Amino acid sequence: MTRHHSSADDTPVTVDEKELQDMVSANDTGARIPGGWQGKLLLTVALIWSLFQLWIASPLPFYDWPLIGSFGIFNDTEVRALHLGFAIFLAFTAYPALAHSPRDRIPTLDFVLSLLAALGASYLFLFYEQLASRPGLPNTQDIVASVVGLVLLLEATRRTLGPPLMIVAMVFLVYSLGGAYMPEIIAHKGVDLEQLLNHQWLTTEGVFGIALGVSSSFVFLFVLFGALLDKAGAGNYFIQVAFSLLGHMRGGPAKAAVVSSGLTGLISGSSIANVVTTGTFTIPMMKRVGFSSEKAGAVEVASSVNGQIMPPVMGAAAFLMVEYVGISYVQVITHAFLPALISYIALIYIVHLEALKQDMKGLPRQGVVKPWHLRLIGLLSGFLVTCAIAGGVYYGIGWIKPAFGAYAGIVISILLMAAYAALVRLAAMGPDLKLDDPNEPMLALPEVGATVKSGLHFLLPVVVLVWCLMVERLSPGLSAFWATVLMIFILLTQRPLMAFFRKEDLFDGPIRQGFNELIDGLITGARNMIGIGIATATAGIIVGAVSQTGVGSVLADLVEVLSMGNLLLMLLLTAILSLILGMGLPTTANYIVVSSLLAPVVISLGQEAGLIVPLIAVHLFVFYFGIMADVTPPVGLASFAAAAVSGGDPIRTGFVAFSYSLRTAALPFLFIFNTDLLLIDVTWVEGIQVFIVATIAMLVFTAATQGYFFSRNRWYETILLLLIAFSLFRPGFWMDRIVEPYQMVEPSSVVSTMDQVEAGTELRFWIDGFDGVGNARSFVTHLALAEGATGVDRLANTGIEFLNDDNRLVVDFVGFDSAAEKAGLAFDQVVTGVQVPQAQPPHQLIFIPALALLIVIRGLQLRRRKKEEEHKSKEDGQKAVAG
């Protein structure tokens, strides 16, 4: 199928559907689709991989089967080895070696390489007991297998992900071997080949480390869930719902593109696939209402890439953060949710501003348009009904569990099936949703009610997933498994049920179609995982090199030298390094690389500068900037995909997308200094206040960077808007300059001062000491004072005792596993200063002058806009008279 539309200069642009699908395939599922027995083999291996992952995630292996008992139980290391074995076999068979390599068949050499690579990857599974019996003592066979596996993994990385990650991994391998010959600032003692291979391939410190473990345990199931959901028609449903709800607004198709791409991004995990699948529909629609090719492509890129920062999947990075940060999955998505939501709201506002600048109109709605107050009442009624249903489900299940005991699961399943049947019957009462050709004139938008009702049953698996994660607190893997089981059931039954309710033939066609869609979904899910599996394994090389060589501390020294001790400059350098390291990498590998290299840098240098940052904030900081590499020219792969659809210039599309993404780039700096944005240690009431104020601040920031608020900004208005946004985001910055937040206490009088300090007060200690390898280090740490009758007792109960030595306050004792030890205090450190908090007026007082100034700017712009409209109306009248 070929689509034709016009570029910004009205030149016809031909978009070949096959070329777009090839673009997605080349990046996500493999560009090679052979025929005959080779094609069947490729599809069969992918299908077996999906079934294997479902098996190990299920409770079935642990079930006591008649006659045979439990079977098919694998430990984590064996699962990782088999997971990589499947991925690397499919990488060599599904991805051609070169641009001119055949796409319709698998060459013999690729078959041989795929088998060798699969054997090398599965080596830890095949020889697990032998390797466990001689840890750290590889024999010749181990070394040969490791060399073959490592080399072929790098080649698989080049094929599936392109050269960037392969080159980065090779640099770290060379650095590990040649550390003694490196420049002094980055030198280390180096490792020999045997040590390198043992560390990287025969243990779980390198390739088979945490990243690959997360890929095999959690990520596969979420990617498979998304693939099945898309095959069932949920992607199409999201697009249609977004257009029916938002298409009537100014620049409505662009707003609908933002929402639909965001919803699709929740289940796709690939920004490029997201751009192409939703972009083929949304980009031409945006162009039709007045967006240029570059701006239409940029809106799609910004919204698709933002799907990678939106919980619950976050391009699979959410599950890696659980392992790297050491907090629960629920905590990760709680902290990540607010910044992602604010970023999406700001992107919709950007679209609104663009529509205002160009006086765009929305698309007409079907039927009679209700007054705004009736629509508002309908929206509130829908919200209240949803809350009532959610409350009924929550308390109903809470009653069913004790009432039915062991049979509660069966009762809940029956009720879930009844709800599913009712929703399918509701959908069957209307027509099937189909995407119209976006290049044909759209006379009216889809009707909201019928569109929403047509796919409500797609939300059930999502509800099950969220319920298992948030309420039942099951592991992410098990939660995704149960959601996937329901999704499989829906794929097999939705079409027969539709046919039954519509009194159509439910045998033959609907049943066969549902079964075929299930098989396609299982195969697509596995093929979508090839790149992620390879990426997590190759990124493990970098993680292994960091742990083996200590390059993290070297990088921290380098950033410290370049930033000259300036905290803001250090964060800016870290952001730039994250952008560079993230170029050309998929989301998962991107996060692994930037977090393993740069997160420790921000933590250590921040401590030295007096900034104590929660670990999750640091990981989200580097993750956001790594993701920005998908947008940023010259590499921005998503921008190239959008330009292929829009017919625009890819570099210009990338720069416009980057300007739209400035709000995303600003957020990490803000939540580093104001962790309330991550909902860390805030109540529900405080969380609502943070959301409202932060959203207003982000909209003001967006208006400043886009040069338009209610009218085009004057230069001084842009500066004032940026100042207002900063004040709303960080009111503490100004309040700290009005009233000092801490009072400095001389070290010699610390113990006596503690007599007047209340228990629970969080003190700041400035420390001189040494790091783990004997280098001098200065840093700041926070320590909450424990209960006690005297200052000495309070310090002792906190786990610390001091000694005055020649007018120096020295740490004389630190209790094991005490609050003091956890804060980083250790024997023989010197305390150079202690800061005690002092009372401050509420930071929220800064909001008053900031909002007052915002109201003044709004008034000025509205008055100017009124004059401009009057002038334009007068000119139009004169033209009409002259005409």
N, C-alpha and C positions, 0 to 999 in steps of 0.2 A: 504494500500500500504506500502511495506517495501523497504527501500533503503539500499544498501550495499556499503560501501567504506572502505578504509584502514586508520588506524591511523598512527601516526608518525613512529611506529615500524613495519608497514606493517601488523599489525593484523587486520583482517576484523572486521568492526564495522557495526552493524545493527541498522539503525535508523527507528523506527516505526513512520509513519506519524500520526497515531492515538495518540501515546504517546505525540508527539510534540504538536498536537492540544489540547490535554488534559492539557498540561503545560500552553498553552496560555489561555485556558478556565478557568483553576483554578485561574489564576491571573487577567484575564480581563473580561470574560463574564460569568463565573460560570460553574463549572464542571458538574452540573447535567442537563441531557437532558432526561426528562421523556417522556414516550409514552402515547398514549390514550388521554383522556380528560384532564389529568393533563398537558401534553405537550402543548395541544392546549390553555389551560388557560394561561400558562406561556408565550407563544408566543403572545397571544392576549393582555395581559397586557403590554408587551413590545411594541407592535405595537401602543396601545392606548397612551402610554407615549410619543412616538415619535410624534404622531398626535397632542397631547395636546401641546407639546412644539412648534410645527410648528404653531398651532393656536394662541397661545399667542404672538408669535414673529411677526405675520402677521398684516396687517392693517384691516383684516376682522372683528375682534370684534367691531371695531369703525365705521363700515359701517352702514349706516341707511337702514336696510333691510325693504322691503315692509311688512306692517302689524305688524311686531314684533319689528322693530327698531334695535338698537344695543344690543348685548347680549354677554355673555361669557367674560366679562371684569373682571380681577382680579387685586388687588393691589399687590405690591411686596411681602408683608408678606404672603399673601394667596398663591402666586405662589411658594414661598420657601417651605411652608408647604406641598403642594401637590407634589412638586418635590421630597422632601425627602420621602413622603409617597409611591410614586411609587418605588423609589430606595430601600427602606428598605423592602418593600413587596417582590421585586424580589431577594433581598439579601438572605432572609430566604428560598425562594423557589428554587432559582438557585444554591445556594452554600450549599453543605452538611455540617453538623455540625462537623463531625469527618472524619478521613481518611477511616474508615470502614463503614461509613454511605452509604445507597443506592444511586446510581447514576441514576437509571432508574425509580425511583418513588419518590414522595414527601411524607414523613411520616406525619401522622395526627398531631403530635406535631409541626412540622415545619409549617403546615398550620395555626394552632392556633396562633403560635408565629408571623407569618407573618401578620395576621389580626390584632392582638393586636398592633404590632409595627406600622403598617400603620395607625391605629386609633390614636396612641400616636403621631406620626409624623404630622398627619393632624389636631391635636387638635387646633392649632392656626387658621386653616381655619374653622373648624366646630363651634368654639366658639369665633370667632373674635370679634363680637360686645360686648359680655359679658366681655371679657378680656379688651377691650378698655375702658369700662365703670368703671373698678376698677383697674387701673394700680398700680402695686406694692403691691396689697392686695390679694394674692392667697387664694382661699378657699380649702376645703379638696379635692374636685374633681380635682382641678388644681394640687394639690400636688401629688395625686395618679397618675394622667396622666403623670406628669413630671417624677416621679420615674420610672414608667413602660417604658416610652419612652427612658429615659437616659440609663437604664440598657440594654434594647433591642438594642439600638444603639451601645453600646459597644460590645455586642455579634455579631451584624451584622458586625462590624468592624473586629472582630477576624476572622469571616468566610471569608470575602472578601479580607482582606488585611494582615491577619496574626496577631500575637500577638504584634509586636512592637508599632504600633500607639495606640492600645487599652491600653497597659501598660503605655505609655506616658500620655494619657488622664486621666487614673486612678490616676497616680501620681499627676497630677495637681488638680484633684478633692480632693484628700486627703490633698494636700497642702493648698487648699482653706479652708477646714474645720478645719484643725489642725494647722493653722499658728501660734497660740499662743504657741504651744508646740514644735516648730521647733528650731534648733540651732540658736543662737543669730544673726549670720550673715545673715540668710535667714528668720528670724521670721517676722510675721505681726500679726495684731490683730485678724485675723480669721473671718469667717462668719458662721452663723448658717445654718441649712439645708434648711429652708424656703427661706432665702436670696439666697442661692446657686441655688436652683431649679428655683426661679423666674428669676434670672439673666441668667442662662444657657438655660432655656427651654421656658419661657413665654415672653421673650423680644427678640429683635434682636441684643443683645450684645454677645450672646454665639453661640449656635448651629445654630440658624437661622440668623446669622450675614452676614457680607459682603461676606465671602467666599462662602457660600451656595447660596447667591444671584447672584454671578458671575457665579456659576455652572448652575443655572437655567436660567439665562438671556443670557449668551454668550457661555459657554463651551459646553453645550449640542448640540447646532446647529453646532459648528465646528466639534465636534466628529461625529455627524450624517453626515455632509458633507463629511468627510473623509471616513466613512463607505460606503456611496453611491458611492463615486469616486472609491473606491477599488472594489466594486461589479461590476462597469461598466468595469473594466479591466485596470484602470490607473496604479495600482501597477505593474502589469506584463509589461505594456508599459514602465514604468520608468526603470525597470531592463534591458529590451531588448535594450533600447536606450543607457543606460550607457555602456553595453557590446559592442554594435556596435561602439561606439565612442572611447572607451578606452581599449578594450580588446587586441588590437594589441601592446600595449606598454609593457615595462618591468614590470612584475608583473601585467599585465593588468587586469586580473580578480579581483585582490584585489583593484585596483583603481576603477574599475567598481562597486565593492561592496560598497566602500565608497560613491560614488555618488548616487547609487541607494538606499542605506540605508538612505542617507541624504534626498533624495526626498521623500521616503516613510515615513520618520520620520516627514516630514512637515504635513502629513495628518493623521498619525496614533495616535500620542500622547502617545504611549506606547512603551518603549524601548524593553520590553520582546517580545511583539507581533512582533515588527520590526525585532528583531534578528531571530525569528523562521520563519517568512514568507519569508524574503529575504535570511536568512542564509541557509535554506535548499537547495537553489540553489547556492549561492555564496561561501559558505565555502568549499564544495567539489571541486569547480572549482579552488579555491585558492590552495588547497592541491595538485591538479593535476599539477600545474606549479611550485611546490617546497616548499610551505609554510608548516610548521609543523602544527599538529592539534591545538596546543595551540596558535600559531601565527595567524592562519587562524581564529580561534574563537575570538581572541583578536581584530583583525582588524574589524570584524563584530560588536563586542561589542562597541568598541570606536566610530565607525561611527553611530551605532544605537542610542547610548546614546547622541551623539552630536546632533542628530535630535531634542532633547528636548530643546536645547539652540538656535535653529535656528528659527527666525521669519518666518511666521506670528503667529504661534500658541504657540510655546515654551512649549509644554505639558500643555497648558491652563494657564500657569503662566502669560503670557502677559496680559490677561484680569484682573487678580488679581492685577498686578502692576498698572494698570490704576486706580484702586480704592485705593490701599494702598499708592501710590506715589503721586497721585493727578495730573497726567499729562495725555495728550490725548493718545489714542492708537497709533496714527501715531508717536508720539514722542517716545513711548516705543520701537516700532520696529525699529525706526531710530537709537536709541542709542544701541540697542542690535545687530544690523545687522553686523557691521564691526568685532567685536570680534568673532562672530560665523563663519563668512566667512573665516577669517584668520585661525581659528582653523581647519576648513575643508581643506583648502589649505595645512596646515602643516601636516595633517593626510595623504593626498595623497603623500606628500613628504616623510613621514615615510615609506610608502609602497614602494616608489621608492628606498629609501636607502636600505631597506631589499632586494629588487630585485637586486640591485647592489652588495650587499655583497655576494649573492648566485649565481650571474651571471644568473639570470632567463631570460627567453625569453617570448615574448607575443604570443598570438594565431594568426594564419594566417587570413588575411582578404580575403573576396570574391572578384573575379574580378581583374582588373588591378589596382595596387596601384599607385596613382598619386604622382609626385614629391612633396617635402615639400612646395616649393614656390606656386605651384598650389593649394595645400590644404589650405595654408595661405590666398591666394586670395579668395578662396571659403568661408573661415571662415569670412573674412572681408566683403565680399559681402553679406553673410547672415546677419551679424550684421547691415550693412547699410540698407538692405531691412526691417529688423525688426524695426529699428529706424524710417524709412519712414512710415511704417504701423502704428506704435505707434503715430507718429506725425499727420498722416492723421486722425486717430480715434479721437485723442484729439481735434484737431481743427475742424474736421467734426462735432463732437457732439456739440462743442461750437457754431457752426453755426446753427445746426438743432434746438437747444433749442429756440433761439429767433425767428427763421423763422417759426416754426410750433406751438409755444406756447403750449397750453394744449394738443395738439396731438403729441408732441415731443416724449413722452414715447412710443406711438404706432409705430411711424416711426423707432425709435431706435430698438424696439423689432423685427420689420420686417427685418431690416438690419442684426440683430444678428442671426435670424433664417436662413437668406440667407447664411451668412457666415458658420453657422453650417452645412447646407445642402451641401455646396461646400466642406467642409472639410471631411464630411462623404463619399461623392462621391470619393474624393481623396483616402481615406482609403480603399474603396471598390474595387479600382483598383488593390490592392495587396492582398496577402493572409492574413488570420487571424494570429496574433502573438500568439505563444504558447511556454511556457517554456519547453525546452528539458530536459530530464533526465540528471542532471549534472554529473552523474557517467558514462554515456556513452561517448565514445570519441567524442570530438568536432573537426571536421576537419577544419572548417572555422567559422568566426564570422558572425553574421547577417549583411546584406548589409545596410549601414548607411542611404542612401536616403529612401529606401522602409520602413525601420524600423521607421524613424522619421515621415514619412507621415502617417503611419498606425494609429496614435492616436492623431493627432494634435487637434481634436475636444475635447479631454479631457482637453485641456488648457483653453477653453472658460470659464468654470465656475470659474477657478482660476483667469482669467483676470477680470471677472465680480466682484469677491470678492475684488481683489486689487483695481479695479476702484472705487467701492463703498466706500472702506475704505480711499483711498489716495486722490481721486479727488473729489468725491461727499461729502466726509467727513460724511457719514452716521454712525450711531452707529455700533459697531462690531456685535451686535445681528441682526440688520436689514440687514447689509451687508451679513452676513452668511445666512440669510433667503433667499435673492434673489439669491445667488449663489446656495443654496440648491434647490430652485424651478427650476432653469435651469438644475441642476443635475438630478432631478426627470424627467424632460422632456426628457433629453438625454437617461436615462435608458429605458423609455417607447418607444422611437422612433429609437434609433440607430440601433437596429437589423432589424426592418422592413425596414428602409431606406437602410441598407446594402443589404438586400435581393432584394429590388426594383432595386437598381443600378446594381446588379449582375444578374437581371432577374430571380430570384429564387422565390419560393412560399413565399409571405410575410404574408399570413394569417396563422392562427393556430400556428405553431412552434415559429417563431420570436416574435410575439406579446405576446404569453403566456410566453415565456422565459423572455422578458423584464419586464412584470408585476411581475413574480416570483422574478426576481432580485431586483426589487424595494421593494417588501415586505420583502425579506431577508435583504436588506440594512437597512430598517427602524427598523427591529427587532434587527439586529446586532448593529446598532448605539445605541439603548436603552440599550442593554446588555453591551456594552462597557462602558456605563455611570454609571453602578451600583457602581463600585468601586470608581469612581470619586465623585459621589454624596455622598456616605457614607464617603469618606475621607474628603471632604470639611465640612461636618456636624461635624465630630469628631474633626477635626482640630479647628473648632469653639469653642470647649470646652477649648482648650488651649488659644485661643485668649481671650475668656471670662474670664478665670482665670487670665490672664495677666492684663486685665483692672480692675478686681475686687480686686486683691491683690497687684498690684504694683511690681510684681516679676521682671519686666524688669530692674528697677533701682537696685534691689538686685543682679541680674546677672551681671550688669555693674560693681558693686562694687567688685564682685568676680573675674571677669576677670581683673580688674584693680589691685587687690592684687596679682594675679598670674603673671601678666605681669610686675609687678614692675614699671609701668609707661612707659615701652618701647613700642613705637608705633608698630614696626614690630612684636614684640613678641605678642602684643595684637591682631594683625590681624591674626597671625599664630594660636593662641588659638581659635579665632573665627572660623577660617577655620576648625580646628579639631572638634570643637563643632558642626559645621554645618554637617560635615561628619558623626559624631556619631548620631545626631538627624535625619539625612536623611536615615539612614540604614533601609532598608526594607519598605520604604514608597514610594507610587507612587508620580509622579512629583508634582501634585497639592498640596497634603497634605504636601509634603516635603517643598515646598516653603512657605506655610502658617506658618508652625511651625518655620522654621529657620528665616523667616523675622519678625515674631511677637516677637520672643525672642531675636534675635541677631542683627538685623538692628539698633535698638536704642542704643545698646551697642557700635557699631562702631562709630555712629554719636557723642554720648556724649564723649566717650574717645578720639576720634579723635580731637574734639574741644578743649579738655583740653590739648592735645599735640601739638596744633597749626596747625592741618590739617583740613581744611574745605572741606568736601566731599559732592558732590551733592547726594541727596537722591536716585536717580536712580542708581548711581554707587554702593552705599551700598547694595541696594536690589539685584542688579546683582551679587555682590560679594558673598553674602550668598547663592543665588540661584545656582550659578555655583558649589559651594562646596557641597551643598545638592544633586545636580545631580550626583556628583562624587561618591556618596554612591552606586549608581547602578553598579559601576565598581569595587569599592574597596573591596577586601577580608576582612573578611570572609563572609560578607553578600551578596555582589554583585550578585543580582538575574539574571541580564543579562548575567553575566559570566557563571552561571550555565546553563542557557538556551543554550548558544553557545556551551558549552562543551558537552551537550546532543546531539547536531547535529554533532560536529566534532569528538567525541570520545576521546577528550583530557581530561586532568586532570582539573577540574573546578578551583581549587585554583591557579594552575600555569597559567591557562588562565586569571584569575583575575589579577595576578601580572603583566603579560605581557600587558594586557589591561590598567592597571594603568600606566605602563611605557610609553605606547603610549599616554596616556591622560595627561602626565605632562604638555604639551603645554596648555591644558585647565586649569590646576591648576595654571599655571604661569600668565595667562591673568588677573584674578581678582586683583592680587597684582599690576599689571602694570596699569590697568585703574583706580585704586584708587589714584595712584600718578600722572597719566597722563590722565586726562579726555578727552584729544583730541581723544583718541581711541574710545570714545563713541560719537564722533561727537558733543560734547557740545560746543556751541559758536564758531564754525569754519565755514569758508566760503567753497564754492564748491572747489575752488583751494586748500585751505588748507586741505580739506577732502581727495582729491585725493593724495596729498603729504603724508598725514598721512597713507593712505591705502598702498601706495607703500613702504614707509619706514618700517611700522609695519610688512608688509608681509615679507620683507627681514629679519627683525630682528627675526621674528618667525621661519623662515626657518633656520637661523643661530643657534638659540636656539635648534631647533630640531636636527640639525646636531651634536651639542655638546652633547645633552642628549642621542642620538643614537650611539655616538662613531664613526661616519662615515660622511665624507664630500665628497671629491673626492677620498679619500682613507681612510683607518682606522686611526683614530686620535691618535696622541701621547698624553700623559697626559697633557703636557703643551698647546697643541693645543686646547684641550677641554676647559681648563681654559680661554684661550684667546678668543675662540669663545663665551663663556658665557659672557665675559667682553664686547665683541663687541655687542652682542645682547642687553645687558643692556644699553649700550651707545646709541644705536639706539632707543631703547624704551624710555629712560629717559635722553635725552641730557641735560636737565635742571639741573640734579643732579651734573654734572661736572661743568657746567657754573656757578652755584650758589657758587661753591667753588673757582672759579677763580675771580668772581666779585659778591659781596653780592647783592642779589636782593632787599633788604630793608635797609633803614637807620632808626635806632632807635632814636626816639625823646623823650626827657624827658617829663614826664607828665606836669610839671609846665610850659613848653614852647609850649604846644600843640596849644593853641589858636593863639599865635603869628606866629607859623610856618604855620598855615593854610592860612596866607596872601600870602605866596609864592607858595602854592600848587594849581595846576590848578583844575578847576571843572571837575568832572568825575573820578578823581583819586581814586583808591580803596585802602583805608587805612585798616590796621590791628590793632584792639584794643585788648589788653590783659586785661582781666577783672577779678576782684575778686568780688564775690557776693554770692547769695544764690539761690538754686533751688526752685521748686514749693512747697516743703514740709519743707523748712527751713534749709536744710543742706548746709554747706559751699561748694562753687564750684568755680573753676578757669577755664576759657576757653578763646578761641580766636574767634573773629568774624570779618568778612569783612564788610566794609561800604564804599559805593561810595559817594564822596563829591559832594554836590549840588552846583548850581550857587549862586553867591553872590558877593557883592562889596568888603567885608572884610572877614577875617577869621571867625569872630563871625557870620556874615550873612550867610556864607556858612554852618557853623555848624547848625545854627538855621533852615535854609531851609532844611537841612538833617533830622531835627526833634530832635535835641539834644542840650542841654545847660549844661555847666560844672560849677562847683564851686570849687575854691581852698580852701581847708580846712586843715590847719596845714601841708602844703607841700604835701597834698594828692589831687589828682584830682578826684572829686566825680561827678557822674551824678546827675544833679539837676533837669532836666526836660527831658521827652521823649514825643514827639508828638504822639497823637493817630493815629494808622494806618500809621505811618511814616516809612521811610526807616530804621531809627534807631530802632524803635520798632520791625520791621520784622527781623532785624539782631540780636535780643535777648538782646538789651540794655534796662535797666530798672532803675527806680529811686533808688538812694542810692548805686548803684554799684560803686566800686573804680577802676579807670583806672590805671593800674600799668605800662603800656607802650603803645606807639603808634609807628607803623612802617609805613614809607612812602616809596613807590616804588622808586627805582633809576634806571637809564639807565643801560642796559646790552647789550653786543654784542648779535647778534642772536644765539639762542640755536643751530641752524642748523650747525654752524661752527664745532661742535663736530663730525658731520657726516664725515668730511674730514679725520681726523686721524683714525676713526673707519673703514671706508671703505678701506683706504690705508692698514691697518693691515689685513683686510679680503682678499685683493688682494694678499698680501704676503703669507698668509696661503694657499690660493688657488694654488699659484705657487709652493710652497713646496710640496703640496699633489699631484699635477699633475705630477711633476717630479718623485716623489716616485712611483706613480701609473705606469708611463711609464717604470720605471726600473723593477717593479714587473711583468708587462706584458711581457717585454723582457725576464726576467728570466723564467717565466712560459712557454713561447714559446720555449725557449732553452731546457727546461726539456722535453717538449712534443716531440721535435725533436729527443732528445737523446733516449727517450722511443721508438719512431717509428723506429729508426735505430737498437736499441737493439732487438725490436720485429721482 
